Structures are given as structure tokens and as C-alpha cells.
Amino acid sequence: MPDAVSDPKGSTSDPKDVVRRFFATLGTGDFAAIGEFFTDDSVWMVNDVARGLPAQRGRRAIIDDFLQPVREGLFEPGDPKVEVRSMIGEGDRVAAETTARGMLRNGNHYENHYVFIAQVDGDKVKFLREYMDTAYAHDVSEGSAPGGADADDHVAAQLRRLGH
């Protein structure tokens, strides 16, 4: 049986194993492989108390408009990595407590704690709600955008648009 963390391409339909493989793949930054976990009707929703619940809908929006700009715009190549600290599953739903760590382009170390609630269908993530400390993310990422203050304003606006 493949190890769900070290073999992110292993085949399984157990929701907790799918979520483990998803986070292992997310940490690689391989957007094509990450995209395989989503369908055209998947939703990634961010819990932002100030703005409600902004969401990315569909594989393309999740990857191209959300994950890629965050990973490539703020972090050094290869970061952040996501550690799954605990999971609880019931039926097709999984709650995962995680920590994301990595180096930001501004030289700051990023370490933020997250809780994700996932709904899994087969080997796909149909719905993902993300809870995180958005104020910390803004504070630590200030100055991480290439191109100076205007770029930082753009990154801050992008983070707010994405619910971070």
C-alpha cells in the first residue's frame, strides 16, 4: 500500500488519504499535479471574518487565480510546505489541522497555522474551506513582492481579494 504522504500519486478513495495526498502535493508547487485534485465545479473558500467567504470556483480559478499567484508572488521557489498535524474524518468530510512554513521573498520566515474542512468525492476535493490568521499573513509578507512599494500594494490587494 502506498504511503499517502511520501507517495502523493498513490491511488485511494479514503477521504483522509485523499486529503493527505492533496497536502503532500500542494507542498511540491506542481500546479498540474495539484490541479488533478479539483474539478471544474470544485470550490476553495477562505474564511475572512472582515469580508465574508470569498471563494475560487473551478480548477482553473483555484490554480491560476489563487494558488499560483500566492506561491509565486510571495514565497521563495519551493515554498511553502504544509505539514498535516492532525485530521478527523466523518463520511466524505475531513478536518485537517496544518502548519504552512516557508521563506518569503522579503526574507521573512512564514509559519502560519490553518484548519481546512474538505469534502471529498472519490479522489477529488469538491469543497475546501480554509481558516487561517490573515492579519499575520499580511504582516509577515509585507515587502515580499518583487518591484518595491507598488508591488507590495498589489500583493496586499491580491491577498485581500483572495480572502487573505
VENTA-V799455 format. One record per backbone hydrogen bond with DSSP energy under -1.0 kcal/mol. NH is the residue of the N-H (numbers start at 1). CO is the residue of the C=O. If there is no record, write none. Layout:
nh=(NH:NH)
co=(CO:CO)
This chain:
nh=(7:10:18:19:20:21:22:23:24:25:26:27:28:31:34:35:37:38:42:43:44:45:46:47:48:48:52:56:58:62:63:64:65:67:68:70:71:72:73:74:75:76:79:81:83:85:86:88:90:93:94:95:96:97:98:99:100:101:102:104:105:107:110:112:114:115:116:117:118:119:120:121:124:125:126:127:128:129:130:131:134:137:138:139:140:141:144:152:153:154:155:156:157:158:159:160:161:162:163:164)
co=(3:7:14:15:16:17:18:19:20:21:22:23:25:29:30:31:34:35:39:126:56:128:54:130:46:52:48:44:42:58:59:60:61:62:63:66:67:68:69:70:71:103:76:101:99:97:97:95:93:90:118:88:116:86:114:83:112:81:110:108:74:104:102:100:98:131:96:129:94:127:92:124:121:37:119:119:43:117:45:115:132:133:134:135:136:137:141:148:149:150:151:152:153:154:155:156:157:158:160:159)
